[in-house]
Amino acid sequence: MSNSSSVKKFLLLAFADTWELQLLHFWLFLGIYLAALLGNGLIITTIACDHHLHTPMYFFLLNLSILDLGSISTTLPKAMANSFWDTRDISYYGCAAQVFFFLFFISAEYFLLTIMSYDRYVAICKPLHYGTLLGNRACVHMTAGAWGTGFLYAVLHSANTFSLPLCEGNVVDQFFCEIPHILKLSCSQSYLREVGLIMVSACLGFGCFVLIVVSYVQIFRAVLRIPSEQGQHKIFSTCLPHLAVVSLFISTSMFAHLKPPSISSPFLDLVVSFLYSVVPPAVNPLIYSLRNQEIKDALRRLYEYTFLQH
């Protein structure tokens, strides 16, 4: 990182030009952040406290909520602070930390969503082998693999990005530190190494996407063979929330990074990045709680135990 020591801080993109609008954005961000904290916190607490939910599917969901809390806490508090204090500054090391932790949480979440699609595939298409393929040890190992791979991914990208000399200014055209925008500040051909890493990551991400699609194709084929509508509804109630979360995560991320340059603008980049980095962690708990009867029953039991017993 010594090559970039001349850059002491970065300037992030503001959401508005006037302080009044900045303050309005602060209250909006605060509401979204509190909703994400409450929703994910409730899911984590409910799954941890209710023994009915001590199954592989809800173990993965608990980890997903932890990752959601981590990813939104990496970007939104700094954006809130900048909006409230009407500033754009973020320190060099603060930017590096933001890049690392956001990559860590967001990549680990994608790997975990892939594992969750495999969990649903085994549960529906190979129910007799579910206990063997997804025992406690296997679940822990797969989850640890998602966290570990995300950590390695974040270390490689962060170290490579912040080892580049930055001589094209310090203005990041985004509301948080994001690698493509930092690469624009590099004046070295060494940035091609990071481009190569991004291409490898894209291939890995596409592989996970293929696994998710194949899993759900097999799931829907199995569900359509079930004669009972009640049986179909029960299976869909556990699959559709995960499918909705995956669709939201992938569609917003792909549009943010693969949209045509002809429609690109600073404001559109800001809005799209907000959609993929902030909206999914805030909306995921709502998606799972609305469609999943077991979660709703567990929340009711938790409420009755907490408020009615005392």
C-alpha positions as CSV (number, residue, x, y, z in Angstrom):
1,M,0.0,0.0,0.0
2,S,3.0,2.3,0.2
3,N,2.8,3.1,-3.5
4,S,-0.5,5.0,-2.8
5,S,0.7,6.8,0.3
6,S,0.3,10.2,-1.4
7,V,-3.5,9.7,-1.2
8,K,-4.5,10.4,2.4
9,K,-8.3,10.4,1.8
10,F,-10.9,9.8,-0.9
11,L,-13.9,11.9,-1.8
12,L,-17.1,9.9,-2.1
13,L,-20.1,10.9,-4.3
14,A,-22.8,12.8,-2.5
15,F,-26.5,11.9,-2.9
16,A,-27.5,15.5,-3.1
17,D,-26.1,19.0,-3.6
18,T,-27.9,20.8,-0.7
19,W,-27.6,20.1,3.0
20,E,-31.4,19.9,3.4
21,L,-31.6,17.1,0.9
22,Q,-28.5,15.5,2.5
23,L,-30.4,15.5,5.8
24,L,-33.4,14.0,4.2
25,H,-31.2,11.2,2.8
26,F,-29.8,10.7,6.3
27,W,-33.2,10.0,7.8
28,L,-34.1,7.7,4.9
29,F,-30.8,5.8,5.4
30,L,-31.4,5.6,9.1
31,G,-34.9,4.1,8.6
32,I,-33.5,1.5,6.2
33,Y,-30.6,0.7,8.4
34,L,-32.8,0.3,11.5
35,A,-35.2,-1.9,9.5
36,A,-32.3,-4.1,8.4
37,L,-31.0,-4.4,12.0
38,L,-34.4,-5.2,13.4
39,G,-35.4,-7.7,10.7
40,N,-32.1,-9.6,10.6
41,G,-31.7,-9.4,14.3
42,L,-35.1,-10.9,14.8
43,I,-34.3,-13.8,12.4
44,I,-31.0,-14.5,14.1
45,T,-32.6,-14.4,17.6
46,T,-35.6,-16.5,16.5
47,I,-33.5,-19.2,14.9
48,A,-31.0,-19.3,17.7
49,C,-33.7,-19.6,20.4
50,D,-36.3,-21.9,18.8
51,H,-35.2,-25.5,18.7
52,H,-37.8,-26.2,16.0
53,L,-35.6,-24.2,13.6
54,H,-32.4,-26.0,14.4
55,T,-32.2,-27.5,10.9
56,P,-29.8,-27.1,8.0
57,M,-32.0,-24.7,6.1
58,Y,-32.4,-22.3,9.1
59,F,-28.8,-22.7,10.0
60,F,-27.9,-21.3,6.6
61,L,-30.5,-18.6,6.9
62,L,-29.0,-17.5,10.3
63,N,-25.6,-17.1,8.6
64,L,-27.3,-15.2,5.7
65,S,-28.7,-12.7,8.2
66,I,-25.3,-12.2,9.8
67,L,-23.8,-11.6,6.4
68,D,-26.6,-9.2,5.5
69,L,-26.0,-7.2,8.7
70,G,-22.2,-7.1,8.0
71,S,-22.6,-5.9,4.4
72,I,-25.1,-3.1,5.1
73,S,-23.1,-2.0,8.2
74,T,-20.0,-1.6,5.9
75,T,-21.6,0.9,3.6
76,L,-24.6,2.6,5.1
77,P,-23.3,4.1,8.4
78,K,-20.5,6.0,6.6
79,A,-23.1,7.3,4.0
80,M,-25.3,8.4,6.9
81,A,-22.5,10.2,8.6
82,N,-21.5,12.0,5.4
83,S,-25.1,13.0,4.7
84,F,-25.6,14.3,8.3
85,W,-22.3,16.2,8.4
86,D,-22.5,17.3,4.8
87,T,-19.1,15.9,3.9
88,R,-17.7,13.5,1.4
89,D,-14.5,12.4,3.1
90,I,-13.3,8.9,3.8
91,S,-9.7,8.1,4.9
92,Y,-7.4,6.0,2.8
93,Y,-7.4,3.1,5.4
94,G,-11.1,3.6,5.9
95,C,-11.7,3.1,2.2
96,A,-9.4,0.0,2.2
97,A,-11.4,-1.4,5.1
98,Q,-14.7,-0.7,3.4
99,V,-13.6,-2.5,0.2
100,F,-12.3,-5.5,2.2
101,F,-15.3,-6.0,4.4
102,F,-17.9,-5.3,1.6
103,L,-16.2,-7.8,-0.7
104,F,-15.9,-10.3,2.2
105,F,-19.6,-10.2,3.2
106,I,-21.1,-9.9,-0.3
107,S,-19.0,-12.7,-1.8
108,A,-19.6,-15.0,1.2
109,E,-23.3,-14.3,0.9
110,Y,-23.3,-15.3,-2.8
111,F,-21.5,-18.6,-2.0
112,L,-24.0,-19.2,0.9
113,L,-26.9,-18.6,-1.4
114,T,-25.5,-21.2,-3.7
115,I,-25.2,-23.7,-0.8
116,M,-28.8,-22.9,0.2
117,S,-30.1,-23.7,-3.3
118,Y,-28.2,-27.1,-3.0
119,D,-29.9,-27.6,0.4
120,R,-33.3,-27.1,-1.2
121,Y,-32.4,-29.4,-4.1
122,V,-31.4,-32.3,-1.7
123,A,-34.4,-31.7,0.6
124,I,-36.9,-32.0,-2.3
125,C,-35.2,-34.2,-4.9
126,K,-33.3,-36.5,-2.6
127,P,-35.2,-36.5,0.7
128,L,-34.0,-40.0,1.8
129,H,-30.4,-38.8,1.6
130,Y,-30.9,-35.5,3.2
131,G,-29.6,-36.5,6.6
132,T,-26.5,-38.0,5.1
133,L,-25.6,-35.3,2.6
134,L,-26.5,-32.4,4.9
135,G,-25.6,-33.6,8.4
136,N,-24.4,-31.2,11.1
137,R,-20.8,-31.5,10.2
138,A,-21.4,-31.1,6.5
139,C,-23.4,-27.9,7.1
140,V,-20.7,-26.4,9.3
141,H,-18.0,-27.3,6.7
142,M,-20.0,-25.8,3.8
143,T,-20.8,-22.7,5.7
144,A,-17.2,-22.3,6.9
145,G,-16.1,-22.8,3.2
146,A,-18.4,-19.9,2.2
147,W,-17.0,-17.6,4.8
148,G,-13.4,-18.7,4.1
149,T,-13.7,-18.3,0.4
150,G,-15.2,-14.9,0.9
151,F,-12.4,-13.9,3.1
152,L,-9.7,-15.1,0.7
153,Y,-11.5,-13.4,-2.2
154,A,-11.6,-10.1,-0.2
155,V,-7.9,-10.3,0.8
156,L,-6.8,-10.9,-2.8
157,H,-8.8,-8.1,-4.4
158,S,-8.2,-5.6,-1.6
159,A,-4.4,-6.2,-1.4
160,N,-4.1,-6.1,-5.2
161,T,-6.2,-2.9,-5.6
162,F,-4.5,-0.9,-2.9
163,S,-1.0,-1.9,-4.0
164,L,-1.6,0.2,-7.2
165,P,-0.2,3.7,-7.5
166,L,-3.1,6.2,-7.5
167,C,-2.3,9.4,-9.4
168,E,-5.6,10.3,-11.1
169,G,-6.9,12.2,-8.1
170,N,-8.9,10.9,-5.1
171,V,-12.6,11.3,-6.3
172,V,-14.5,8.1,-6.1
173,D,-17.7,8.3,-8.2
174,Q,-19.7,6.2,-5.8
175,F,-21.2,6.6,-2.3
176,F,-18.9,3.9,-1.0
177,C,-15.4,2.6,-2.0
178,E,-15.9,0.2,-4.9
179,I,-13.0,-1.4,-6.8
180,P,-14.0,-0.4,-10.3
181,H,-14.1,3.2,-9.3
182,I,-10.8,3.0,-7.5
183,L,-9.1,1.4,-10.5
184,K,-10.0,4.5,-12.5
185,L,-7.7,6.5,-10.3
186,S,-4.7,4.2,-11.1
187,C,-2.0,5.4,-13.5
188,S,-0.2,2.0,-13.7
189,Q,-0.7,-0.8,-16.2
190,S,-0.6,-3.1,-13.1
191,Y,-4.3,-2.6,-12.8
192,L,-4.6,-5.3,-15.5
193,R,-3.8,-7.8,-12.7
194,E,-6.9,-6.7,-10.9
195,V,-8.9,-6.9,-14.1
196,G,-7.6,-10.5,-14.5
197,L,-8.7,-11.2,-10.9
198,I,-12.1,-9.7,-11.7
199,M,-12.4,-12.0,-14.8
200,V,-11.6,-15.1,-12.7
201,S,-14.1,-14.0,-10.1
202,A,-16.7,-13.5,-12.9
203,C,-16.1,-17.1,-14.0
204,L,-16.5,-18.3,-10.4
205,G,-19.7,-16.3,-10.0
206,F,-21.1,-17.7,-13.2
207,G,-20.3,-21.2,-12.0
208,C,-22.3,-20.6,-8.9
209,F,-25.1,-19.1,-10.9
210,V,-25.3,-22.2,-13.1
211,L,-25.4,-24.4,-10.0
212,I,-28.3,-22.3,-8.6
213,V,-30.2,-22.5,-11.9
214,V,-29.7,-26.3,-12.3
215,S,-30.8,-26.8,-8.7
216,Y,-34.0,-24.9,-9.2
217,V,-34.8,-26.6,-12.6
218,Q,-34.6,-29.9,-10.8
219,I,-36.7,-28.6,-7.9
220,F,-39.5,-27.4,-10.2
221,R,-39.5,-30.6,-12.2
222,A,-39.9,-32.6,-8.9
223,V,-42.6,-30.2,-7.6
224,L,-44.7,-30.4,-10.8
225,R,-44.7,-34.2,-10.4
226,I,-46.4,-34.0,-7.0
227,P,-50.2,-34.6,-7.5
228,S,-51.3,-32.8,-4.3
229,E,-51.7,-29.0,-4.5
230,Q,-51.1,-28.8,-0.7
231,G,-47.8,-30.6,-1.1
232,Q,-46.8,-28.3,-3.9
233,H,-47.7,-25.2,-1.8
234,K,-45.7,-26.5,1.2
235,I,-42.6,-26.9,-0.9
236,F,-43.0,-23.6,-2.7
237,S,-43.3,-21.9,0.7
238,T,-39.8,-22.9,1.5
239,C,-38.3,-22.4,-1.9
240,L,-39.8,-19.2,-3.2
241,P,-38.3,-16.9,-0.4
242,H,-34.8,-18.2,-1.2
243,L,-35.5,-17.9,-5.0
244,A,-36.7,-14.3,-4.5
245,V,-33.6,-13.4,-2.4
246,V,-31.3,-14.9,-5.0
247,S,-33.1,-13.2,-7.9
248,L,-32.9,-9.8,-6.1
249,F,-29.2,-10.2,-5.3
250,I,-28.1,-11.4,-8.7
251,S,-30.3,-9.1,-10.8
252,T,-29.2,-5.9,-9.0
253,S,-25.5,-7.0,-8.9
254,M,-25.5,-7.9,-12.6
255,F,-27.2,-4.7,-13.7
256,A,-24.8,-2.6,-11.5
257,H,-21.7,-4.1,-13.1
258,L,-22.8,-5.2,-16.6
259,K,-25.1,-2.3,-17.7
260,P,-24.1,-0.7,-21.1
261,P,-21.8,2.3,-20.9
262,S,-24.2,4.2,-23.1
263,I,-26.8,4.4,-20.2
264,S,-24.2,5.0,-17.5
265,S,-24.2,8.2,-15.5
266,P,-23.0,9.1,-12.0
267,F,-26.6,9.3,-10.7
268,L,-27.7,6.0,-12.2
269,D,-24.5,4.3,-10.9
270,L,-25.3,5.7,-7.4
271,V,-28.9,4.4,-7.5
272,V,-28.0,1.0,-8.9
273,S,-25.2,0.5,-6.4
274,F,-27.6,1.5,-3.6
275,L,-30.1,-1.1,-4.9
276,Y,-27.6,-4.0,-4.8
277,S,-25.7,-3.1,-1.7
278,V,-28.4,-1.8,0.6
279,V,-31.8,-3.0,-0.5
280,P,-31.3,-6.8,-0.4
281,P,-30.0,-6.9,3.3
282,A,-33.0,-4.8,4.3
283,V,-35.6,-6.7,2.3
284,N,-34.4,-10.3,2.8
285,P,-35.9,-10.7,6.3
286,L,-39.2,-9.4,5.1
287,I,-39.2,-11.9,2.2
288,Y,-38.4,-14.8,4.4
289,S,-40.9,-13.9,7.2
290,L,-43.8,-13.2,4.8
291,R,-43.6,-16.5,2.9
292,N,-42.4,-18.9,5.5
293,Q,-45.0,-20.2,8.0
294,E,-42.4,-21.8,10.3
295,I,-40.6,-18.4,10.7
296,K,-43.9,-16.7,11.5
297,D,-44.8,-19.4,14.0
298,A,-41.4,-19.1,15.6
299,L,-41.7,-15.3,15.8
300,R,-45.1,-15.7,17.5
301,R,-43.7,-18.2,20.0
302,L,-40.8,-15.8,20.7
303,Y,-43.2,-12.9,21.2
304,E,-45.4,-14.9,23.5
305,Y,-42.5,-16.1,25.6
306,T,-40.8,-12.7,25.8
307,F,-43.9,-10.5,26.5
308,L,-46.7,-12.7,27.8
309,Q,-44.6,-14.8,30.2
310,H,-43.1,-11.8,31.9
